[in-house]
Amino acid sequence: MTRYFDASALVKRYVRETGSSTVRRLLASGLPATSRLSEVEVASGITRRAREGAFAASRRDRMLAALQRDLPALAVVEMIPDVTAEARALLLRHPLRAGDAIQLASCLYLQRELRQPVPLVAFDQRLLEAARAEGLTVVGSSSDRREDIRKPKRPRKGDSENTAGGSAGSRSSSRADPGRGTEAESIARTPARDHGCDSFIGCRLAPACHVHRRAGRVPRFAPLDR
């Protein structure tokens, strides 16, 4: 399953606080996506907490280094004109901050491009309310869904054949039908690398290049330094 992580959720991978265990489980059990903006927003959240005395500068630096190492493991939605135009429209419909509008627009864009549901993981109440109003499935704060946090349910008839949850069932399903493979493997096979693209989502060189991985591999999150 592809899930979209707002910066309010992604920062919890690095800073231990309410919701951190949920975020870490979800990051490890599917294909995570986020906006290019999250790289700056998460770094801002880490440095702000350090400035307020939550932890030492040395720990802050380890967190920022871990964030940079993690970026290749994320499908990144670039801030292309389609995303920014939708963000402006969202500002007219919902009381969102600019960054939240970009995040929500990026999730909606990704859902359209993948043509399948993409749950939004966030811990900002206004963003969650706007996402629900736009028809997205949301995970975060009091909206956590047990079935989404734990092992994925067995696909129902009509659902996607495979999810990237990493379970034994999905791996055996992939071996049984090598023509399909997992969702992550399918994304990795997109033609993006054929034209030398160095972007992730939002490449304007080829329509098929909305999601891809460098060198056809899907990196995993490395363990965090303690």
N, C-alpha and C positions, 0 to 999 in steps of 0.2 A: 504493500500500500504506500502511495505517495502522500505524505503529510506536509503541510506548509507551516513553518515555525516563524512566528513573529519574534522580534527582538526581545520582547518581554518574556517569552518562553525560552529562547535560545540562551539568554544570559544565565539561566538557572542551571545550565550544564557546568558552568564555571564557578558560580557563587552558590554555596549551600544555603538554601532558604526554602520556605514552603513551596512545594511543587517541583523541587529539584529531582527527586527520585522518579516522579512521573515523567518528566522531560527526558531524563536519561534512558528510561525504558523505551520510550517512544522513538527516540533517536536511534536506538539499537535494533529496532524491530521493523524497519521499513526504509523507504527512500525519502530522506529529508530534503526539503526545499526551503528557500528563503529569498528575500530581496537583497540586492547588492547593498542597499541602505543598511541592512542589519550589521554588516561588518563594522560600520561606524557607530551605530546605535549600541551594539553590545560592548564595544570598546569604551564608549562613553559611560555606560552603566557600571563597568568594572572600575574605571578610574574615579568615577564619582564616589563609589562606595569606599575606595581606598582613601580618597580625600577626606571623607567623613569619619575615618578611623576604624572602619569595619575590619581591615586587615592591613598588613605592612606592605610597603612598596615592593619588597622582594616577591611577595606572593602575588601582588598585582601584575608584576612583570611576567611571572610564570603563567598566569591566566591569559594575558595578552598573547604570549607566545603560543599557548595551546589553541587559542582562537585562530591564529594564522595557520597552524598545522591542520586545523579542522576544515578550513575553507574548501579544499579539493574534494572533501567528502559530501559537500552540499551541492544540490542543484540550485544554481543562483539565477534568479529572475532579474535581468538587467532593466534599468529604468529607461526603456525605449519610449517613443512617443505614444504608442498604444496604451502603455501603463500610465503615463502621466496624464493623458487625456481622460482616462477612466477615473483617476484619482481626483481630478478637478470636478468631475460629475458627482463623485461620491461626497465631496464636500458640500454640495448643494442639497444632498438628501439626508446627510447625517452630521451630527456635531462632532466631527473628528479633527484631530490635529493633523498637520500636513504629513508627518511621518506615518501616522496610522492610516491615512488615506492611501499612501503609496503601498503600504504593506497589504491592505485589503485589495487594492487594485491588482497587485502582483499575484495574489492568491486566485482571484477571479480569472485573471489572464491565463494562469497555469492550468486551471480547471478546464477552461475552454480549449486550450491547446492539446491537453491530454485526452479530452473527451471522456472524462470519468470524474467521479467525485474526488475532491481533494480537501480533506478536513483541515481546518485552521486551528493550530495550537497557539493559544495566547493567554495572557493573564492580565489583560487590560479590559475592564468591564465595558467601557464605551465601544471599544473595537469589537468585542464579542457580540454586543447587541446589534451593531451595524452589520456584522457578518451574518448573524441569524436573519436579519431583515432582508439581506441579499440572497438568502437561500442556502448558505453554506452550513455544513456540519461543523460544529465547534467543539474543541476540547480545551479545558482550562478553567481555573477558578472553581466555582461551584458547579460548573457544567461538565466536569469529567465524567466520561462514560466508561463503566467497568469493562465492557466488551472491547473498547478501543485501547485501553491501557494494558489489558492482559493479552493472551494469545489470540490472534485473529480467528474469527469464526470460520467454519467451513463455508466456502462460497455457495450461494444459492444458485439455482438455475437462472441463467440470464446475466449473472454477475460476471466479472472478468475471470478468465480461466485461471490466472495466476496472480498472486501478490508477492511483493518482495519482503515478506515478513521474516524470511530466514528459517522457517520451521521445517521439520523433517518432511512434513506432508508436501509443502510447496517444492522442496528439492526433488522429492521422488516424482512429483507431477511433471517437473521440468525434464527429468530423464525419460519419462514415459513418452513425452511429446517434444523431441528436440527441435522441431520446427517452430515452436512457440518460445520456450525458455521463460525465465522469470521476467517480470516487468523491468527490473534493473538491467538485465542482459539485453532486453529489447531496446531500451533507451541507449545503451552503450553501442548498439549496432547502427544507430542513425548515421546518415551520410555526412555529418558535420565535419569529421576529421578529413574527409576527402577533399575539402576545399581549404584546408588549413585554418579553419576558424579557431579562435582562442577564447571564444565567449562560451556561455552556457545557454541560458534561455533568453531569447530576444535577438538572436543573430538575424541580421537582415540580408545575409547573402543567399540563403536558401530556405524555402518554406519548411523543409524537413529538419531544419537545424534548431527547433525550438527547445529541445532537451538533448544533451549529450554529455559524454565523458571523454576526457583526454585519453588518447591511446586505447580507447575501447575498454578501459577498466573502471570499476566503481570502487573508489577508495573507501576505507572504513575509518571510523573514529579511533584514534590512538588513545590508550589509557592516559588519564590526567595525572600530572605530577602531584605529589602530596607535599 
